[in-house]
């Protein structure tokens, strides 16, 4: 599973921030690692230098093998908090997605016995 980290110019895109957020997201989504090909993390500051409550946003998009992308966006006062919230929400969505997949896969019909 590849992880791609992106940030806009108003968010500190230093290695430390990228590594910290990537590690937290990998840890939260580790149980889905074999089922995902890529995760994209986008962090931004919605209103730049103006400040404000919940102005940092994190969008995480997961790409399941052979499926359509699943994405979530969360907002918080700090980038790390927004990333944590987004990872939690994405984990719930992936749990539902893969749970439905398992429920709808059918076992082969047993041979009829006469």
N, C-alpha and C positions, 0 to 999 in steps of 0.2 A: 504494500500500500504506500503510494507516494503522498507526501504532504507538501502543498504549495502555500506559501504565506505571502500575502500582499497587504500593503498599507498605503494610505494616501499621505500627502506631504505634511498634513497637520498632525499626524500621529507619529510619535517617535518610532521609527522603523528600525531601530538598532537591533543588532544580533541578540542582545540579551532579551528584549521584549519578544522577538520572534521565537527564540529558543524556548522561553518560558511558556508562551501560549501554545506552541506546537507540542511541547511535552505534556501539558495539561489536557489538550484535546486528544492526543494519542492514548493517554492513560484512560480517559473516559470512554473512548471508542475501541479499546483494545479487543474486546470480545467479538467485534465485527470485522476485525482486520482481514481475515481470510475471505470475506464476502465483498470487500470493497477494493476497487482499483486505485482510487484517488480521493483525496480530501483537499478542498481549497478553502483557505481561511482568509477572509478580507476584513480588515479593521479600518475604521475611519472615525473622524471627529465631524459630526454633522454640522456644527456651526463654527468651526475653526477656533480662533483666538477669543471669541466672545465669551466662552464659558457657559455654564448652565448645568442643570441637573439632567442626568441621563442623556448626555449629548455624544457619548462614545457608542459606536455601534460595531457589532461583530456579526458577519454573515459567514456561515459554514455550509459548504455544499459537499455532499458525499455522493460518490458514484458507485452504486452497486454493480457487480459483475453482471453484464447482460441486461441491465435495467436502466430506468430513467433516473436522472439526478434528483436527489432529495436535498432541499436547502431550508435553512432557518436563519432568521435575523433576530438579535436581541440587543437591547439598549441598556446602558448603565452609566454611572458617573465615572468609572474607571474602565480602561480597555480590558484589563484582566477579568473584572467582574462580568463584563459583557461577553467575553469569550467563554467563561465558565457557564454562564446561563445558556448560551447558544449550544455548547457541547451537551449540557444536560437535556435540553429540548430535542436536539438531534438524536441523542441516544434513545429517547422515548419514541421518536418517530421511526427510527430504524428497528426498534423492538417490535413495533406494530407491523411495519412493512414485512420483516422476515417472519413474524408470527403468522401473518395472513398467508404468506407463501407456503409455510409448512402446513397450515390447516387445509389449504386447497390442493395440495399435492396428494394424489390418490395412490394407495397401494394397488399393485396389480390384482386383478380378480383371481380368487383361488380357483383351482381346477374343480370342476363339478364331479361329485362322486355319485355314481349310480348304483 
